[in-house]
Amino acid sequence: MAAENGKDIMQLYHERFGRQDKRHVKMLLEREMSIKIPAVKEICEPCTFGKANRKPFGSRKQVTSPGEQISMDVCEPFSTAFSKNR
């Protein structure tokens, strides 16, 4: 039961400290608050998903001559109320 309680305390402070590394949280709890808990090696699922990499966009065609591919931002004209300019 004590190990389960220590795991709960570790997870609570891990979340409160902005998902800091659990070794750092354990060190802070022992040094600053005199709370002794066993080392927890379980991986936090939200941290795993938050650190996951996105999938690549895909391949791009290699451009061989100038003007073959043009990138631009297209939007409507601003209203005249914005600095009375268009």
OpenMM code with the backbone's topology and positions (N, CA, C; nanometers):
from openmm import Vec3, app, unit

residues = "MET ALA ALA GLU ASN GLY LYS ASP ILE MET GLN LEU TYR HIS GLU ARG PHE GLY ARG GLN ASP LYS ARG HIS VAL LYS MET LEU LEU GLU ARG GLU MET SER ILE LYS ILE PRO ALA VAL LYS GLU ILE CYS GLU PRO CYS THR PHE GLY LYS ALA ASN ARG LYS PRO PHE GLY SER ARG LYS GLN VAL THR SER PRO GLY GLU GLN ILE SER MET ASP VAL CYS GLU PRO PHE SER THR ALA PHE SER LYS ASN ARG".split()
positions = [
    Vec3(0.0821, -0.1198, 0.0000),
    Vec3(0.0000, 0.0000, 0.0000),
    Vec3(0.0863, 0.1260, 0.0000),
    Vec3(0.1988, 0.1233, 0.0716),
    Vec3(0.2852, 0.2410, 0.0784),
    Vec3(0.3451, 0.2739, -0.0574),
    Vec3(0.3782, 0.1694, -0.1349),
    Vec3(0.4336, 0.1932, -0.2685),
    Vec3(0.3291, 0.2566, -0.3591),
    Vec3(0.2056, 0.2116, -0.3466),
    Vec3(0.0972, 0.2690, -0.4273),
    Vec3(0.0742, 0.4150, -0.3891),
    Vec3(0.0791, 0.4459, -0.2609),
    Vec3(0.0628, 0.5823, -0.2128),
    Vec3(0.1772, 0.6710, -0.2633),
    Vec3(0.2991, 0.6181, -0.2616),
    Vec3(0.4142, 0.6935, -0.3122),
    Vec3(0.4021, 0.7221, -0.4597),
    Vec3(0.3467, 0.6241, -0.5351),
    Vec3(0.3273, 0.6425, -0.6786),
    Vec3(0.2240, 0.7523, -0.7045),
    Vec3(0.1184, 0.7539, -0.6236),
    Vec3(0.0150, 0.8568, -0.6379),
    Vec3(0.0705, 0.9951, -0.6054),
    Vec3(0.1488, 1.0046, -0.5002),
    Vec3(0.2091, 1.1330, -0.4625),
    Vec3(0.3038, 1.1806, -0.5717),
    Vec3(0.3840, 1.0878, -0.6256),
    Vec3(0.4771, 1.1237, -0.7323),
    Vec3(0.4015, 1.1769, -0.8538),
    Vec3(0.2936, 1.1096, -0.8931),
    Vec3(0.2163, 1.1527, -1.0094),
    Vec3(0.1518, 1.2884, -0.9834),
    Vec3(0.1020, 1.3089, -0.8638),
    Vec3(0.0404, 1.4363, -0.8284),
    Vec3(0.1395, 1.5516, -0.8427),
    Vec3(0.2593, 1.5365, -0.7849),
    Vec3(0.3577, 1.6436, -0.7925),
    Vec3(0.4194, 1.6539, -0.9318),
    Vec3(0.4265, 1.5459, -1.0044),
    Vec3(0.4724, 1.5486, -1.1431),
    Vec3(0.3807, 1.6385, -1.2260),
    Vec3(0.2508, 1.6278, -1.2041),
    Vec3(0.1540, 1.7115, -1.2749),
    Vec3(0.1579, 1.8549, -1.2245),
    Vec3(0.1716, 1.8731, -1.0928),
    Vec3(0.1742, 2.0085, -1.0365),
    Vec3(0.2978, 2.0882, -1.0778),
    Vec3(0.4096, 2.0199, -1.0953),
    Vec3(0.5332, 2.0878, -1.1343),
    Vec3(0.5476, 2.0992, -1.2848),
    Vec3(0.4372, 2.0906, -1.3579),
    Vec3(0.4417, 2.1105, -1.5019),
    Vec3(0.5040, 1.9945, -1.5761),
    Vec3(0.4839, 1.8734, -1.5257),
    Vec3(0.5333, 1.7505, -1.5884),
    Vec3(0.6854, 1.7469, -1.5995),
    Vec3(0.7501, 1.7923, -1.4924),
    Vec3(0.8961, 1.7806, -1.4824),
    Vec3(0.9348, 1.6333, -1.4791),
    Vec3(1.0610, 1.6040, -1.5083),
    Vec3(1.1127, 1.4681, -1.5013),
    Vec3(1.0908, 1.4142, -1.3600),
    Vec3(1.0519, 1.2875, -1.3503),
    Vec3(1.0165, 1.2306, -1.2198),
    Vec3(1.1364, 1.2205, -1.1264),
    Vec3(1.2567, 1.2055, -1.1795),
    Vec3(1.3758, 1.2047, -1.0930),
    Vec3(1.3948, 1.3426, -1.0292),
    Vec3(1.3675, 1.4479, -1.1067),
    Vec3(1.3790, 1.5843, -1.0544),
    Vec3(1.2711, 1.6104, -0.9488),
    Vec3(1.1499, 1.5624, -0.9747),
    Vec3(1.0404, 1.5784, -0.8778),
    Vec3(1.0743, 1.5064, -0.7482),
    Vec3(1.1268, 1.3843, -0.7580),
    Vec3(1.1659, 1.3069, -0.6390),
    Vec3(1.2719, 1.3816, -0.5586),
    Vec3(1.3710, 1.4388, -0.6292),
    Vec3(1.4766, 1.5138, -0.5620),
    Vec3(1.4190, 1.6373, -0.4915),
    Vec3(1.3274, 1.7085, -0.5568),
    Vec3(1.2664, 1.8265, -0.4950),
    Vec3(1.1836, 1.7896, -0.3725),
    Vec3(1.1066, 1.6814, -0.3831),
    Vec3(1.0246, 1.6396, -0.2695),
    Vec3(1.1112, 1.6028, -0.1502),
    Vec3(1.2205, 1.5346, -0.1749),
    Vec3(1.3083, 1.4952, -0.0644),
    Vec3(1.3839, 1.6144, -0.0067),
    Vec3(1.4342, 1.7014, -0.0923),
    Vec3(1.5161, 1.8120, -0.0457),
    Vec3(1.4343, 1.9264, 0.0140),
    Vec3(1.3268, 1.9659, -0.0545),
    Vec3(1.2512, 2.0841, -0.0116),
    Vec3(1.1384, 2.0532, 0.0865),
    Vec3(1.0766, 1.9355, 0.0737),
    Vec3(0.9597, 1.9062, 0.1561),
    Vec3(0.9793, 1.7888, 0.2496),
    Vec3(1.0949, 1.7290, 0.2487),
    Vec3(1.1279, 1.6139, 0.3336),
    Vec3(1.0282, 1.4991, 0.3178),
    Vec3(0.9835, 1.4766, 0.1942),
    Vec3(0.8927, 1.3667, 0.1643),
    Vec3(0.9747, 1.2576, 0.0972),
    Vec3(0.9836, 1.1425, 0.1613),
    Vec3(1.0587, 1.0296, 0.1074),
    Vec3(0.9630, 0.9375, 0.0324),
    Vec3(0.9878, 0.9182, -0.0969),
    Vec3(0.9076, 0.8252, -0.1757),
    Vec3(1.0021, 0.7408, -0.2602),
    Vec3(0.9611, 0.6184, -0.2928),
    Vec3(1.0478, 0.5339, -0.3757),
    Vec3(1.0521, 0.5855, -0.5196),
    Vec3(1.1568, 0.5481, -0.5915),
    Vec3(1.1705, 0.5880, -0.7315),
    Vec3(1.0605, 0.5223, -0.8143),
    Vec3(1.0002, 0.5991, -0.9016),
    Vec3(0.8930, 0.5499, -0.9878),
    Vec3(0.9439, 0.5519, -1.1313),
    Vec3(0.9386, 0.4386, -1.1971),
    Vec3(0.9899, 0.4293, -1.3335),
    Vec3(0.8791, 0.4219, -1.4372),
    Vec3(0.7549, 0.4353, -1.3955),
    Vec3(0.6441, 0.4307, -1.4910),
    Vec3(0.6434, 0.5559, -1.5771),
    Vec3(0.6039, 0.5376, -1.7010),
    Vec3(0.5991, 0.6493, -1.7955),
    Vec3(0.4584, 0.7081, -1.7937),
    Vec3(0.4518, 0.8383, -1.7897),
    Vec3(0.3250, 0.9107, -1.7871),
    Vec3(0.2695, 0.9172, -1.9305),
    Vec3(0.1473, 0.8675, -1.9505),
    Vec3(0.0898, 0.8618, -2.0852),
    Vec3(0.0729, 0.9992, -2.1498),
    Vec3(0.0217, 1.1034, -2.0799),
    Vec3(0.0127, 1.2354, -2.1435),
    Vec3(0.1493, 1.2910, -2.1853),
    Vec3(0.2531, 1.2614, -2.1073),
    Vec3(0.3876, 1.3068, -2.1455),
    Vec3(0.4335, 1.2372, -2.2731),
    Vec3(0.4003, 1.1090, -2.2856),
    Vec3(0.4375, 1.0343, -2.4050),
    Vec3(0.3706, 1.0924, -2.5282),
    Vec3(0.2416, 1.1207, -2.5196),
    Vec3(0.1713, 1.1775, -2.6337),
    Vec3(0.2182, 1.3203, -2.6618),
    Vec3(0.2500, 1.3953, -2.5585),
    Vec3(0.2957, 1.5329, -2.5782),
    Vec3(0.4321, 1.5422, -2.6435),
    Vec3(0.5143, 1.4409, -2.6271),
    Vec3(0.6481, 1.4422, -2.6846),
    Vec3(0.6557, 1.3655, -2.8166),
    Vec3(0.5421, 1.3145, -2.8640),
    Vec3(0.5405, 1.2375, -2.9887),
    Vec3(0.5672, 1.3295, -3.1072),
    Vec3(0.6334, 1.2771, -3.2065),
    Vec3(0.6622, 1.3540, -3.3274),
    Vec3(0.5456, 1.3450, -3.4244),
    Vec3(0.5298, 1.4486, -3.5039),
    Vec3(0.4247, 1.4466, -3.6052),
    Vec3(0.4709, 1.3646, -3.7248),
    Vec3(0.3761, 1.3250, -3.8049),
    Vec3(0.4094, 1.2517, -3.9263),
    Vec3(0.4596, 1.3499, -4.0316),
    Vec3(0.5495, 1.3073, -4.1225),
    Vec3(0.5996, 1.3998, -4.2243),
    Vec3(0.4884, 1.4404, -4.3215),
    Vec3(0.5048, 1.5565, -4.3840),
    Vec3(0.4057, 1.6078, -4.4780),
    Vec3(0.4027, 1.5272, -4.6073),
    Vec3(0.5105, 1.4650, -4.6406),
    Vec3(0.5170, 1.3897, -4.7651),
    Vec3(0.6320, 1.4422, -4.8505),
    Vec3(0.6369, 1.3949, -4.9711),
    Vec3(0.7476, 1.4355, -5.0581),
    Vec3(0.7109, 1.5615, -5.1356),
    Vec3(0.8104, 1.6365, -5.1716),
    Vec3(0.7926, 1.7566, -5.2520),
    Vec3(0.8658, 1.7386, -5.3845),
    Vec3(0.8113, 1.7962, -5.4856),
    Vec3(0.8729, 1.7908, -5.6169),
    Vec3(0.9919, 1.8866, -5.6190),
    Vec3(1.1032, 1.8398, -5.6700),
    Vec3(1.2228, 1.9227, -5.6785),
    Vec3(1.2047, 2.0266, -5.7888),
    Vec3(1.2265, 2.1514, -5.7588),
    Vec3(1.2148, 2.2596, -5.8556),
    Vec3(1.3449, 2.2676, -5.9349),
    Vec3(1.3321, 2.2772, -6.0670),
    Vec3(1.4517, 2.2779, -6.1524),
    Vec3(1.4804, 2.4132, -6.2156),
    Vec3(1.3798, 2.5017, -6.2261),
    Vec3(1.4053, 2.6323, -6.2875),
    Vec3(1.3322, 2.7413, -6.2096),
    Vec3(1.3812, 2.8663, -6.2160),
    Vec3(1.3161, 2.9762, -6.1437),
    Vec3(1.1731, 2.9980, -6.1937),
    Vec3(1.0830, 3.0246, -6.1009),
    Vec3(0.9440, 3.0512, -6.1345),
    Vec3(0.8599, 2.9264, -6.1528),
    Vec3(0.9197, 2.8099, -6.1405),
    Vec3(0.8447, 2.6858, -6.1572),
    Vec3(0.7477, 2.6630, -6.0411),
    Vec3(0.7866, 2.7077, -5.9232),
    Vec3(0.7002, 2.6946, -5.8061),
    Vec3(0.6994, 2.8283, -5.7338),
    Vec3(0.5796, 2.8795, -5.7064),
    Vec3(0.5656, 3.0087, -5.6399),
    Vec3(0.4801, 2.9883, -5.5162),
    Vec3(0.5255, 3.0394, -5.4022),
    Vec3(0.4496, 3.0334, -5.2780),
    Vec3(0.4092, 3.1745, -5.2399),
    Vec3(0.2829, 3.1926, -5.2032),
    Vec3(0.2371, 3.3263, -5.1641),
    Vec3(0.1235, 3.3149, -5.0649),
    Vec3(0.0994, 3.4227, -4.9949),
    Vec3(-0.0098, 3.4322, -4.9000),
    Vec3(-0.1214, 3.5110, -4.9676),
    Vec3(-0.2381, 3.4540, -4.9777),
    Vec3(-0.3485, 3.5184, -5.0469),
    Vec3(-0.4554, 3.5539, -4.9445),
    Vec3(-0.4954, 3.6817, -4.9419),
    Vec3(-0.6042, 3.7247, -4.8547),
    Vec3(-0.6787, 3.8387, -4.9214),
    Vec3(-0.7945, 3.8705, -4.8685),
    Vec3(-0.8734, 3.9806, -4.9219),
    Vec3(-0.8091, 4.1123, -4.8841),
    Vec3(-0.8408, 4.2196, -4.9563),
    Vec3(-0.7857, 4.3505, -4.9172),
    Vec3(-0.8369, 4.3910, -4.7792),
    Vec3(-0.7523, 4.4619, -4.7050),
    Vec3(-0.7939, 4.5106, -4.5740),
    Vec3(-0.8983, 4.6190, -4.5919),
    Vec3(-0.9824, 4.6347, -4.4925),
    Vec3(-1.0840, 4.7401, -4.5012),
    Vec3(-1.0159, 4.8763, -4.4902),
    Vec3(-1.0843, 4.9799, -4.5385),
    Vec3(-1.0263, 5.1147, -4.5357),
    Vec3(-1.0192, 5.1696, -4.3939),
    Vec3(-1.0857, 5.1074, -4.2965),
    Vec3(-1.0809, 5.1536, -4.1584),
    Vec3(-0.9448, 5.1280, -4.0960),
    Vec3(-0.8669, 5.0391, -4.1546),
    Vec3(-0.7335, 5.0087, -4.1027),
    Vec3(-0.6362, 5.1118, -4.1559),
    Vec3(-0.6075, 5.2141, -4.0813),
    Vec3(-0.5182, 5.3260, -4.1155),
    Vec3(-0.5574, 5.3979, -4.2430),
    Vec3(-0.6807, 5.3853, -4.2832),
    Vec3(-0.7364, 5.4501, -4.4025),
    Vec3(-0.6539, 5.4209, -4.5278),
    Vec3(-0.5889, 5.3084, -4.5294),
    Vec3(-0.5131, 5.2650, -4.6462),
    Vec3(-0.5647, 5.1298, -4.6898),
    Vec3(-0.5364, 5.0960, -4.8123),
    Vec3(-0.5705, 4.9618, -4.8619),
    Vec3(-0.4453, 4.8861, -4.8856),
] * unit.nanometer
topology = app.Topology()
chain = topology.addChain("A")
for resn in residues:
    res = topology.addResidue(resn, chain)
    for name in ("N", "CA", "C"):
        topology.addAtom(name, app.Element.getBySymbol(name[0]), res)
